[in-house]
């Protein structure tokens, strides 16, 4: 206490309190005057916050100066120590000058800090250019010019470009400030395009969104030609990079300012193909493919048009390997032969490799695509197809979030972000994410369907069915929506409801496609009519029945029938890597539905030692590694089968009971890999009479009955989703 009193008296003697009062008054006065000056525009680059920062930084410096120094008639002198004799001169010594120098440096640094302008936020959204002509063809022309500018800007790594699918969702009448807020863009570019006879006029303006202040404007009136159009594009790009202080490397300049084609007709066809491809509707995709093919016929050296041929061909039939081999890959190779700096071509190549399960090559191609087109949202979105295993789910999430930043109003990308959260077992986050999406996209059927899947995953089957119905109501033209509604009724054994939905679907569209095949396949399995499956498959087109998916379902069928040799042959058709033990560590992570099954198949077809080795690897991964990677490892249902094959029956019962407690009874909302199918596998045969197995069957029956009653009550009450 005495020490505090002595310190207090010393503060008074050194007049530190006087310094505090004087400093507070002076700081207040400076802030008031500064505020007026800022409002009057006299202190450009400064804000009221800057003045407060200076005042806060200055206070401890003023206290230090007040403690050591005093101002007298002789100038600045050192404050005399307590009890100093008459001989104390107060003259400054070397250490005093050093301290004053340090204080001056700190003050100077603070001054420089508040006067240094913040780094430019280099985010920009280029709004669709307005067509000033009456000819509908001119509207398509304006869209083409806009799209080509976007393609060029997405190659600049020093920019953050908000992509086309997001800006298309902004109301044309929205203010620049609102558009900037919704898109997360600091700058907004608007433009108009007018074609008069053989001349083209393009007017553009770059606006700082928050203040709605014009940063740059340009007007171009040129003779209509492909060369002039690309010249206008280049000048606009240069203006954007200059105003946003973006730095282009010499390599980037060479890559960005290219001349894709000199033929105007080829350019028109390419632009039309790009616009048609945005719908992802197969009818429009075929039109897009035709336009791209016509473009490359006119100009065989138009590399971007070859990318269009590849992408539209792939999207028409993404799992048709003959199509990939004969149409997609040759187009990509031709594009890269003409221009090996096209990021879009490498992204397309990555998807081909990923579809072919060549993941290392796919990852290399995607990384090259991102390097060359760092603002291409699709590159980040598609690159996740080359990333396998739960240990990489966080990496997948980061890539999806990056894609969402570049395309913030996309309805597909954020939905996939939520799907990744679901894979991580972060159920509540995923559900909240989807529900937030609905506030932005109330008509997006995928969000309703994904919410339904989440609810079913966690035992809320009745509620999930309501969400599947809503997805079907929102988009009755999507055939997979019928499969989800009908397939979820298989859990109740309600075959009348399944037949009713199927009839409605066929009346809408009777084409024999993958969604209908899934529905019919699982229905026959649920009814115990697996012997009719070959006849079912014979009625579908070869491009469907020859796909990898069909071999998977045949494997299901043979496993249920107990024909392990046939199951082995079919399993190796769609996943030949299982034949190579060196591939097992990867497949255990990525082909989880078949890991334990293949171990059992090996043990039952003469390779017991090999099967047991695989079995131990799977159990180790599930017990020691997987729980540290995802929040709910019980989502991976096959571990119970491994325990059965290992003879660890109590562990199998424990695991299955825990899954039921977590609500993981109906693991696939379309009907596959749910309890009614899982229990038919022959691995359960040794324990079917065991009391714990019988109790598990009873638990599932009771929970299914609860959900059936709940659905009936909700239907009677007219309950619908929010």
MIVOTI-425185 format. One record per residue (C-alpha): x, z, y. Coordinates in steps of 0.25 Angstrom, whole numbers, padded with zeros to 4 digits, always signed. Example, Ala and Ser with C-alpha at 12.3 -4.5 7.8 and 13.67 -1.06 7.14 Angstrom:
+0049+0031-0018/+0055+0029-0004/
% end
This chain:
+0000+0000+0000/+0011+0004+0009/+0018-0010+0007/+0005-0017+0010/+0004-0009+0023/+0019-0013+0027/+0016-0027+0024/+0004-0027+0032/+0011-0021+0044/+0022-0031+0042/+0012-0043+0043/+0007-0037+0056/+0021-0035+0062/+0024-0049+0058/+0011-0054+0065/+0007-0062+0052/-0008-0058+0055/-0007-0064+0068/-0001-0077+0062/-0013-0077+0053/-0023-0076+0064/-0016-0086+0073/-0015-0096+0061/-0029-0095+0057/-0034-0098+0072/-0024-0109+0073/-0028-0115+0059/-0043-0114+0063/-0040-0121+0076/-0032-0132+0069/-0043-0134+0058/-0054-0135+0069/-0047-0145+0078/-0042-0153+0065/-0057-0154+0060/-0061-0160+0073/-0049-0169+0073/-0052-0174+0059/-0066-0177+0062/-0062-0185+0074/-0052-0193+0065/-0040-0188+0073/-0033-0182+0060/-0034-0194+0050/-0030-0190+0036/-0033-0175+0038/-0045-0167+0034/-0050-0153+0037/-0045-0149+0023/-0031-0153+0027/-0032-0144+0039/-0036-0132+0030/-0025-0135+0020/-0015-0135+0032/-0021-0122+0037/-0020-0115+0023/-0006-0120+0021/-0002-0115+0035/-0007-0101+0033/+0004-0095+0023/+0015-0103+0031/+0010-0096+0044/+0010-0082+0037/+0025-0085+0032/+0029-0089+0046/+0022-0077+0053/+0029-0067+0043/+0043-0072+0046/+0043-0077+0060/+0037-0074+0074/+0036-0082+0087/+0043-0075+0099/+0049-0080+0113/+0061-0084+0105/+0053-0093+0096/+0051-0092+0081/+0058-0079+0076/+0059-0071+0063/+0050-0059+0063/+0058-0047+0063/+0058-0038+0050/+0052-0025+0050/+0061-0014+0056/+0071-0025+0061/+0081-0019+0072/+0083-0025+0086/+0094-0034+0081/+0084-0043+0074/+0084-0057+0081/+0073-0064+0073/+0082-0077+0073/+0078-0087+0062/+0088-0088+0051/+0090-0099+0041/+0080-0094+0031/+0070-0094+0042/+0072-0109+0045/+0071-0112+0030/+0057-0104+0030/+0052-0111+0042/+0057-0125+0036/+0049-0122+0024/+0036-0118+0032/+0038-0131+0040/+0039-0139+0027/+0027-0133+0021/+0019-0136+0034/+0024-0150+0034/+0020-0152+0020/+0006-0147+0022/+0005-0156+0034/+0010-0168+0026/+0000-0164+0015/-0012-0164+0024/-0008-0177+0031/-0005-0185+0019/-0017-0193+0015/-0023-0191+0001/-0020-0202-0009/-0030-0213-0009/-0040-0212-0020/-0039-0226-0026/-0052-0227-0032/-0061-0239-0029/-0074-0245-0033/-0077-0260-0031/-0092-0261-0030/-0098-0274-0035/-0097-0285-0025/-0110-0290-0018/-0114-0304-0019/-0117-0310-0006/-0123-0323-0012/-0136-0327-0018/-0131-0334-0030/-0132-0325-0042/-0119-0331-0047/-0112-0326-0034/-0116-0311-0039/-0109-0314-0052/-0097-0319-0044/-0097-0306-0035/-0097-0298-0048/-0085-0306-0053/-0076-0304-0041/-0079-0289-0041/-0076-0288-0056/-0063-0295-0054/-0059-0286-0043/-0062-0274-0052/-0054-0280-0063/-0042-0281-0054/-0043-0267-0048/-0044-0260-0062/-0030-0265-0064/-0024-0256-0053/-0019-0243-0058/-0018-0237-0044/-0033-0238-0042/-0045-0231-0048/-0056-0242-0049/-0070-0239-0052/-0075-0249-0062/-0087-0259-0061/-0096-0252-0071/-0097-0240-0062/-0098-0247-0048/-0109-0256-0054/-0118-0243-0055/-0116-0240-0040/-0129-0243-0032/-0126-0255-0022/-0132-0247-0011/-0124-0235-0013/-0114-0231-0002/-0100-0232-0003/-0098-0217-0003/-0108-0215-0014/-0102-0226-0022/-0088-0220-0021/-0093-0206-0025/-0100-0211-0037/-0088-0220-0042/-0077-0210-0038/-0071-0221-0029/-0064-0219-0016/-0065-0234-0012/-0077-0243-0013/-0076-0258-0012/-0088-0267-0009/-0088-0282-0008/-0097-0294-0007/-0095-0308-0013/-0101-0321-0007/-0099-0335-0012/-0102-0346-0003/-0100-0360-0010/-0085-0361-0013/-0081-0348-0006/-0081-0334-0009/-0082-0322+0001/-0078-0308-0004/-0080-0296+0006/-0075-0282+0001/-0074-0269+0008/-0066-0256+0003/-0073-0243+0007/-0068-0229+0006/-0080-0223-0001/-0080-0208+0004/-0080-0212+0019/-0086-0226+0017/-0074-0232+0026/-0070-0246+0024/-0055-0247+0019/-0054-0262+0018/-0062-0274+0018/-0059-0289+0014/-0066-0302+0016/-0062-0314+0008/-0068-0329+0009/-0061-0338+0000/-0064-0351-0008/-0070-0348-0021/-0060-0349-0032/-0055-0339-0043/-0041-0338-0036/-0048-0334-0023/-0057-0324-0030/-0045-0317-0036/-0037-0318-0023/-0049-0310-0016/-0048-0300-0028/-0033-0298-0026/-0035-0296-0011/-0046-0286-0013/-0038-0279-0023/-0025-0278-0014/-0034-0272-0003/-0039-0262-0012/-0026-0258-0017/-0020-0257-0003/-0032-0249+0003/-0031-0239-0009/-0016-0238-0009/-0015-0243-0023/-0001-0247-0028/+0001-0259-0036/+0013-0261-0045/+0019-0276-0045/+0014-0277-0060/+0000-0273-0055/+0000-0283-0044/+0004-0294-0054/-0007-0290-0064/-0018-0287-0054/-0017-0299-0045/-0019-0310-0055/-0027-0322-0056/-0036-0322-0068/-0041-0336-0067/-0042-0347-0057/-0055-0353-0062/-0067-0349-0055/-0077-0353-0066/-0069-0344-0076/-0069-0333-0066/-0084-0334-0065/-0086-0334-0080/-0077-0322-0082/-0084-0314-0071/-0097-0317-0077/-0092-0312-0091/-0087-0299-0085/-0101-0296-0079/-0108-0300-0092/-0099-0291-0100/-0102-0278-0092/-0116-0276-0099/-0110-0275-0113/-0123-0282-0118/-0119-0291-0129/-0128-0302-0123/-0120-0301-0110/-0107-0300-0117/-0109-0313-0124/-0112-0320-0111/-0099-0313-0105/-0091-0318-0117/-0096-0332-0115/-0092-0331-0100/-0078-0326-0103/-0076-0337-0114/-0080-0348-0104/-0070-0342-0093/-0058-0343-0103/-0062-0357-0107/-0061-0361-0092/-0049-0352-0090/-0042-0349-0103/-0031-0341-0095/-0042-0331-0089/-0037-0318-0095/-0048-0309-0090/-0058-0319-0096/-0052-0317-0110/-0053-0302-0108/-0068-0305-0106/-0069-0313-0118/-0062-0302-0126/-0071-0290-0120/-0084-0297-0121/-0081-0302-0136/-0077-0288-0140/-0090-0281-0133/-0099-0291-0140/-0094-0287-0154/-0084-0275-0153/-0083-0272-0167/-0083-0286-0173/-0068-0288-0177/-0070-0303-0179/-0074-0304-0164/-0062-0296-0160/-0053-0304-0168/-0058-0317-0164/-0063-0316-0150/-0059-0303-0143/-0044-0302-0147/-0040-0316-0144/-0047-0315-0130/-0039-0302-0127/-0026-0309-0132/-0028-0321-0123/-0031-0312-0111/-0018-0305-0113/-0010-0317-0116/-0015-0322-0102/-0013-0309-0095/-0007-0297-0102/-0010-0288-0090/-0025-0288-0092/-0029-0273-0094/-0043-0278-0098/-0037-0286-0109/-0029-0274-0115/-0042-0265-0115/-0049-0276-0123/-0038-0277-0132/-0038-0261-0134/-0053-0262-0138/-0049-0273-0148/-0038-0264-0154/-0047-0251-0154/-0058-0259-0161/-0048-0263-0172/-0044-0249-0173/-0030-0252-0168/-0029-0240-0159/-0014-0240-0155/-0015-0255-0150/-0028-0252-0143/-0022-0240-0136/-0011-0248-0131/-0020-0259-0126/-0029-0250-0119/-0017-0243-0112/-0012-0257-0108/-0026-0260-0102/-0027-0247-0094/-0013-0249-0089/-0016-0263-0084/-0031-0260-0079/-0030-0245-0076/-0044-0245-0069/-0051-0252-0081/-0061-0241-0085/-0064-0249-0098/-0049-0248-0102/-0050-0232-0102/-0064-0233-0109/-0060-0242-0120/-0046-0236-0122/-0052-0224-0129/-0056-0233-0141/-0041-0233-0144/-0040-0217-0144/-0043-0210-0157/-0044-0196-0162/-0049-0183-0156/-0035-0179-0150/-0037-0191-0140/-0052-0188-0136/-0047-0181-0123/-0039-0194-0120/-0051-0202-0123/-0059-0193-0113/-0048-0195-0102/-0049-0210-0104/-0064-0210-0104/-0064-0202-0091/-0054-0211-0085/-0063-0223-0088/-0075-0215-0082/-0067-0213-0069/-0065-0228-0068/-0079-0231-0071/-0087-0218-0067/-0101-0224-0068/-0099-0231-0081/-0110-0226-0091/-0101-0229-0104/-0088-0222-0100/-0093-0208-0096/-0102-0209-0109/-0089-0211-0117/-0083-0199-0110/-0094-0190-0114/-0092-0196-0128/-0078-0192-0128/-0082-0178-0124/-0091-0178-0136/-0080-0182-0145/-0072-0170-0140/-0083-0161-0144/-0086-0158-0129/-0101-0159-0131/-0106-0152-0119/-0097-0160-0110/-0101-0173-0116/-0116-0170-0115/-0115-0166-0100/-0107-0179-0098/-0117-0187-0104/-0129-0180-0096/-0121-0182-0083/-0120-0197-0087/-0135-0198-0088/-0136-0194-0073/-0129-0206-0070/-0134-0216-0080/-0148-0211-0085/-0150-0225-0092/-0137-0225-0100/-0142-0224-0115/-0128-0221-0120/-0128-0208-0113/-0141-0204-0119/-0136-0208-0133/-0123-0200-0131/-0130-0188-0127/-0139-0189-0139/-0127-0190-0148/-0121-0178-0142/-0133-0170-0144/-0134-0175-0159/-0120-0171-0161/-0123-0157-0158/-0135-0155-0166/-0146-0159-0155/-0151-0170-0163/-0166-0170-0157/-0161-0170-0143/-0151-0181-0146/-0162-0190-0152/-0169-0189-0138/-0156-0194-0131/-0155-0206-0141/-0170-0209-0138/-0167-0209-0123/-0155-0218-0125/-0164-0228-0133/-0174-0227-0122/-0164-0230-0111/-0158-0242-0119/-0167-0247-0129/-0158-0260-0130/-0146-0252-0136/-0148-0253-0151/-0139-0241-0154/-0149-0232-0147/-0159-0235-0158/-0149-0231-0168/-0147-0218-0162/-0161-0214-0161/-0164-0219-0175/-0152-0213-0181/-0154-0199-0175/-0167-0199-0183/-0160-0200-0196/-0155-0186-0194/-0169-0182-0196/-0172-0191-0207/-0183-0198-0199/-0182-0212-0204/-0195-0215-0198/-0190-0213-0184/-0177-0221-0188/-0186-0232-0192/-0194-0232-0180/-0182-0233-0171/-0176-0244-0179/-0189-0252-0178/-0189-0250-0163/-0174-0255-0163/-0176-0267-0171/-0188-0271-0163/-0179-0270-0151/-0167-0277-0157/-0167-0282-0172/-0152-0286-0172/-0144-0280-0183/-0133-0273-0175/-0124-0261-0177/-0135-0251-0171/-0145-0255-0181/-0135-0255-0193/-0131-0241-0190/-0146-0237-0190/-0150-0244-0203/-0137-0239-0209/-0138-0224-0207/-0153-0225-0209/-0151-0230-0223/-0140-0219-0226/-0150-0208-0221/-0160-0213-0230/-0151-0214-0242/-0152-0229-0243/-0137-0232-0243/-0139-0243-0254/-0146-0251-0243/-0135-0252-0234/-0128-0264-0239/-0141-0272-0237/-0142-0266-0223/-0128-0271-0220/-0130-0285-0225/-0141-0287-0215/-0132-0285-0203/-0122-0295-0197/-0108-0296-0202/-0102-0292-0189/-0109-0279-0191/-0108-0276-0206/-0093-0280-0205/-0090-0269-0195/-0082-0257-0197/-0094-0248-0195/-0101-0254-0207/-0089-0250-0216/-0091-0236-0211/-0105-0235-0215/-0102-0241-0228/-0092-0230-0230/-0104-0220-0226/-0112-0226-0237/-0102-0226-0248/-0098-0211-0245/-0113-0207-0246/-0114-0215-0259/-0101-0209-0264/-0094-0223-0266/-0080-0218-0261/-0073-0231-0265/-0082-0240-0257/-0082-0230-0245/-0066-0231-0246/-0067-0246-0245/-0076-0246-0233/-0069-0235-0226/-0056-0243-0226/-0063-0255-0221/-0067-0249-0208/-0055-0239-0207/-0043-0245-0215/-0034-0234-0209/-0039-0224-0219/-0031-0231-0230/-0018-0227-0223/-0015-0212-0223/-0006-0214-0210/-0019-0218-0203/-0026-0205-0207/-0022-0196-0195/-0028-0206-0186/-0041-0209-0194/-0044-0194-0196/-0045-0193-0181/-0052-0206-0178/-0061-0209-0191/-0066-0195-0193/-0079-0199-0200/-0071-0205-0212/-0058-0196-0213/-0064-0186-0223/-0072-0197-0229/-0060-0205-0232/-0053-0193-0238/-0064-0191-0247/-0064-0206-0251/-0050-0206-0254/-0051-0193-0263/-0063-0200-0270/-0056-0213-0272/-0043-0210-0279/-0035-0205-0267/-0038-0190-0268/-0024-0185-0263/-0024-0195-0251/-0039-0191-0248/-0035-0176-0248/-0023-0179-0239/-0032-0185-0229/-0042-0174-0231/-0032-0164-0227/-0028-0172-0214/-0042-0173-0210/-0045-0158-0212/-0032-0154-0204/-0036-0163-0192/-0050-0157-0192/-0046-0143-0193/-0033-0142-0185/-0033-0153-0175/-0048-0158-0171/-0053-0145-0166/-0042-0145-0155/-0046-0159-0151/-0062-0158-0149/-0071-0147-0146/-0080-0149-0158/-0073-0154-0170/-0086-0152-0179/-0090-0165-0173/-0080-0171-0184/-0090-0169-0196/-0081-0175-0207/-0072-0163-0209/-0083-0157-0217/-0081-0168-0227/-0066-0166-0228/-0069-0151-0231/-0078-0155-0242/-0068-0165-0248/-0057-0154-0247/-0066-0145-0255/-0067-0135-0243/-0082-0134-0244/-0083-0121-0236/-0076-0128-0224/-0085-0140-0226/-0097-0131-0225/-0091-0123-0213/-0088-0136-0205/-0102-0142-0208/-0109-0130-0204/-0101-0129-0191/-0105-0144-0188/-0119-0141-0190/-0118-0128-0181/-0112-0138-0170/-0124-0147-0172/-0116-0158-0178/-0126-0162-0189/-0130-0176-0184/-0116-0181-0180/-0120-0196-0177/-0133-0199-0170/-0135-0212-0177/-0136-0205-0190/-0122-0207-0196/-0113-0195-0200/-0124-0185-0199/-0127-0174-0209/-0137-0182-0216/-0126-0193-0219/-0114-0183-0220/-0121-0175-0231/-0122-0187-0240/-0107-0189-0241/-0102-0186-0255/-0092-0175-0250/-0103-0165-0249/-0107-0167-0264/-0099-0155-0269/-0106-0145-0260/-0120-0150-0259/-0125-0138-0267/-0117-0128-0259/-0125-0118-0252/-0118-0121-0239/-0120-0136-0240/-0135-0133-0243/-0135-0124-0230/-0129-0135-0222/-0140-0145-0226/-0150-0135-0223/-0144-0132-0209/-0144-0147-0206/-0158-0149-0210/-0163-0137-0202/-0156-0142-0189/-0161-0156-0192/-0175-0151-0193/-0173-0143-0180/-0169-0156-0173/-0180-0164-0179/-0191-0153-0174/-0184-0153-0160/-0185-0168-0159/-0200-0168-0163/-0203-0157-0153/-0195-0165-0142/-0203-0177-0146/-0216-0170-0145/-0213-0164-0132/-0208-0178-0126/-0194-0173-0124/-0184-0183-0119/-0170-0182-0114/-0168-0179-0099/
% end
